[in-house]
C-alpha cells in the first residue's frame, strides 16, 4: 500500500533530543520518529542537548564532590539552544522547553509531553527531587511558547490541560508504538543466556525502567520477598539505568534487609538489540508505577507475548486494556499475589500473552509518525496564520 503524502514531505525537521546513552522510552521515541520522517522524504537534523567536549568534562568533575550529575540535569533541562536552520522544530520531550526564555524562539515549534508526574508530585524526596521538580514546573510553563503540543496518551493530554493554560486544540494525542518485527515471541539463543548468566532452573520477572520514586520499586522488592517464599527460583531482572546513586543505594539496602541480594540482578546499560531477548527470557513483566504517561515497557512486553502486571492508574490501563492484571501499587501483597497467580497458572499466562499480542498491534510507530506529521501540518498552518495576522496589524 502506498504511503500517503503530506505537504511537509521533503521539509527540514529539527528534532531536539538528549542523545542519551542506552535505550529509554524517550530515546526510542526520538529514534523511531527520525527514521519515520526520513522514510517519508523529510530531512531530519538532530540537535542534542547533552553537553559534550571540554564542557562535559568540567561538569563531570564539578559534580563529583556533591554526587550531582550535572550533565544529565543540563541534558534534561538545557538553559539554551542553538537553533539550526529548519522548517519546523520539535522538542521531543517537554523538559527541553526550559531553554525557550533565553534562546531566540523559532516557529513553528512543537513539543512532546511524555508525562508530567515529576512536576505534580506532592512530596518529593530529597534535594535532588526538589530541584528536578522545580525545573520541570518551569519547563511546563514555557510550553505556552510552542505552536502545538503532542501528548503520548489521552491521560497525559488531560494532565497537561489540567496543569497549563491554553486552547485544547493545541494538544494532539500520538500514542507510542512498538516494532513487531523485533518485539515478538521468540526462542532465546543459548549464547544470550550464557552471556547474561541466565539459567534454565530459574524463573524471571522483568522490570524495565529507571528507579526513580514514582516507579514504586520498593514495593516490587517487598512483593518479591513474598513471592520467593513460594517460588525461591524467581529472579527479578531490573533493566535500565538508575535514577541517582542515593535511590539505588536505598533500594540495595532494602534488598539486603529483605534477604534479596542474590535475587535481584541489575542491567543498567542494555543494547537496543538485546532488549527484545530480555523480554523473551522473562515469564512476566511487573510495572506498578504510581504515575506513567504511557508505559512503553508494558507495550513491548505485550508484543513479546509475556503477561503484564501493571498499576491500575494513570495511562497504563489505556495501553494495556483487558490484556493484563491490574494491581493497587500501594499494596505490595497484592502485587505478589498477581505475580504468583501468573507463575502458577500456565493457561492464564498463555491467554493474557495472546491477548497482549493482539492489543499491541493497535500501537505502531508508523501511526505515530503519520499523526506527528499531521501535527506538523497544523503547526505550519497556524504559524502562517499568525504571521499574516501580525503583518496586517502593523
N, C-alpha and C positions, 0 to 999 in steps of 0.2 A: 504494500500500500504506500502510495506516495506521501511524503511528509508535507503537511500544509506549510505554506509560506506566509511570511509576515513582513510588514513594512520595515521592521528592524533588521531583517536579514542583511548581512554584509556591513552592518554598522560596527563601530568600535566600542566595545564594552570594557569598562574598567571595574574589575572585581577587587574590592578591598578585603584582604584575607590576613590571617595571623601567621601563615606559613609555619604552622606548629609541627613539631616532630610527633610521630606516632599517629595512630588512627583514632580520631574523635568524631563525634557526630557532626560538629560544625565543620571540621576539615573535610569529611566525606561529602557533606552538602556542597561546599565550595568546589571541590574537585569534580563532582558529577555535574554541577551547573556549568563549569568551564568547558568540560568535554561536550556537553549537550549543546551549548551555544556555538561552539566551533563546528560541530556536526551540521548545524543549521546555517552555516555560512557567515557567522559573526567573527570579527576579530576580537580576541579576548586578551587584555593585558591585566596582569595581577599586580596590585600594589600591596606589598607586605608591610604589616605594622610592626613586625618583630625587629627590634634593634639588631644591627649587625656590625661587624668590623670592630674598630677600637672602642666605640661607644659600648658595645655589648660586653667587652672585657672589663671596662671600667665599672659598669653596672653590676656585673657579676662579683667583682672584688668588693665593691662598696656594700653590697647586700649581705655578704657572708657573716660579718660580726653580729648582725641583728637577726640572722636567719630569715632575711627577706629576699624574695625572688622578684627583684625589680624588673628583670627582663620580661617575665610573664605578665606582671602587672601592666607595664607600659605597652606590651603587645595587645593586651585586652582593652586597655583604656588609653589609646595614644593621645598625647597632648596636641599633636598637629599632624597634618598630612600634606605631602607634596603631590598635588593632583597632576597626572599626566594628561595630555590631550585625549579626549574621548567624546563620544556622542551621548553616553549615558553612564552614570556612576552608581555602583551598587555596593553598599556596606553589607557584607554577608553575615554580620551579626550586629545587633543594635548597640553594643558597647563601644563600637568604633565611632559612634556619634559624639563621643567626648571630644573629638578633635574639631568639631564644626564651629565652635565660637571663635577659635583662633585662625584656623585655616580658611582661606578665602572660599566661600561656598560655591560649589559647582552645581549646576542644574542641567537636566533633570537628575534628581538624586533619589535612589530607592534604598531602603534599609529592611533587612530581615530580622524579625524578632523571634528567637527560638524559645525563650522563656524569660520571665521577669521575677522568678522566685526569690532571687537574692535581694532584689530591691524591696520586696514586700515582706521579707522575713521579719517577724516581730521582735525576736530576741536573739540577735547574732551572738556567736560565741567567740570572744577574744578580740584583740585589737585588729588582727588581720581581717576578720569578718566585718567589723565595723567599717574599716577603710574601704573594703570592696563594696559594701552596701551603699556607702555614700557615693562612691564613684559610679555605681550602677544607676542610682537615682538621678545623678547629674546627667548621665548619658541619656536616660529616658526623657528628661526634659528637653534635650536637644533634638529629639525626633520631630518636633514641630517645624524644624528647618528642612525636612525632607519633602520631596514631591509626593511620594507614595510609600506605603508600608506593606510589608508581607509578614503574615503570621503563619507558623508552620502547623497550626491546628485551630479549630474553632474555639477551643478552650483558651489558647493563647490570645486569640483575637479579642475575646471577651475581657481577658485580664488587661490587655493593652487599652481597650476602650474604657475600662473602669478606672484606669490609672492615669492616663494622659488625655488631654483635651484635643479635639479635632474632629472633623467630619467623618462619619462612619464609613463612607465610601472609600476613604483613603487606605483602608486595611483590607487586603485581599488574603485569602487562605490558600496556601500551596502546601499540601502535605508532602512530607519527605517520602522517599521511595527506597526500593531495595533491588539489587541486581540479582534476579532469579537464576541467572546462569552460574553464579558463584555461591549464593546462599541457597542451599538445597540439601535434601537428604543425600548423604554420600558416605562411602566407606572411608575410614581414617587409615592412611598408609602407615605401616609399621615404622617407617623412617621418622614420621612425625611423632608417633608415640614415644619412640626412643629418644628423640631429640629433646622433648619436653618432659620426659620422665613419667609418662602415663602408664598405668598398669591395668591388665585385664581383670584383676581381682578387686579393683576399686570402682566406685561409682562417683560420678562427678556432677555437682551442682555449680552452674556458672553464673557469675555476676560480671557485667561489662559496664565500666564507667569509672568515674572518679570516686574519691572517698570523702567528698565534702559533706557537711552535716545533713543537708536535705536528702541525701541518698539513703540515710537511715541504716547504715551498715552495722551500727551497734546492735540493732535488733536482729539483723541477719546472723551476727555472731552468736547471739543468745539462742536464736532458733536452731542454729547448727549444733549447739551444745545439747539441745533436747533430741534432735534427730539422731545424733551419734550414739545415744543410749540404746537405740533400737537398731540402727544401721551403722555400726562402727566403721564400716568400709567407705563411708561417704567422705569425699574431699571437696572443699569449696575452692573453685578457681576464681580468683579476683583478678580480672583483666582490665588494665587501664592505669594511666598514671595517677599518682597521688594528688591530693588537694594541697596539702602543705605538710611539712615534717611533723608538726605537733599533732595534726589529725591522725597521721599514720602511726605515730608513737602511741597515741591514746588507744587506737584500735589494737595494736600489738599488745599493749598492756592488758586490755580486756581479754584478748585471746589467751594470754598467759593465765589470767585469773580463772578462766573457764577451762583450762587444760586443753586448748585447741591449737597450740603452737605448730603441731605437725599436721593439723587438719585443714589449714588454710595456706594456699600457695599463691604468691603474688607474681603477676606478669605485667610489669609496668609498661614495657615497650613491646608490642606485638606487631609484626609486619602485617600490612593490609592483606597480603596473600595468604597468611596463616590464620587470620581471624575466622573465616568460614569453617576451618577444620576444628577450631576450639569449640564452636557450637556443635559440630557433628560428633565430637567426642563426649559431649555432655549428655546427661539424662534429662536435664531441665534447666530453665533459667529462672532466677529469682530477681525481682525488681520492685521492692516495697518502698519506693520513693515517697517522700512527703509532698514533693512537687516535681512534675515533669511537664515541659512544654510540648513534648511529642512522645519520646520513648523509642528511639531508633533501635536499641538493642532488643527490645521486645519484638519488633517487626522482623529483625534479622533472624532471631531465634525461631519465630513462627515460620518464616520462609525455609529455614533449615530443617523443619519437621519435628522440633522438640517442643514440649509443652511449656507454658509460662505461668509463673506465679507472680502476680503484679498487684500493686496498690489499687484500691478502689476509688482513687481520687485523681484530680487534675486531668491531663489529656490521655492517660493510659487506657481508660475504657473506650475512648474514641478510636484508638488504634487497635486494641485487642478485640473489641466486640464480644461475641459469645465464645471466643476461642481460647480462653484461659481461665485460671482460678483466681478469684479476687480475694484479697485479704485486707483487713484493717492494719495499716502499717504500724500502729502503736501497739499491736498485740503480737508479741514475738511467739507466744504459744500457738496462736492461730497460723502464723507463718510456718511454724514447724509442722503443724497438722497437715497443711496443704502440701508441703514437700513430701511428707511421709505417705500421704494418700497417693501421690503420683509414683513414688518409688515402689509402692506395694500393689498398685493396680495397673497391670500391663494394658488391659483393654481401655481404660480411661486415658492412659498415656497415648496410645495409638489414635484414639478418637480425637483427642484435643490436638495432637500433632497434625492429623489430616485437616481438621477444621482451621487450624492456624495457617497451614499452607494455602488453603483455598482463600482465606481472608487476605493473606499477604499479597495476593495477585491484584488486589484493588489499589495497591500503592506501587507506583513505578516512577523511576527517575525521568522517563520521557514525559509523563504527565506533568511532573513538577516543572520541567524546563519549559514546556508549552505554556503552562499557566504563568510562569515568570515572564515569558515574552509578552503575554497579554498585558501584564502589569507595565512592562516597558513601553508598550504602545500607548497605554493610557497616560503614562507619565510624560511621554513626549508630547502628546496632545495637550495635556494640562499645562506644560511648560510653554508651549507655543501660545496658548490662550492667555496665559499670564503675561507674556511678553507683549502681546497685541494690546491687552488692556493697559499695561504700563506705558506703552508708546502713545496710545490715544489720550491718556490723561496728562501727558507732558505738554 
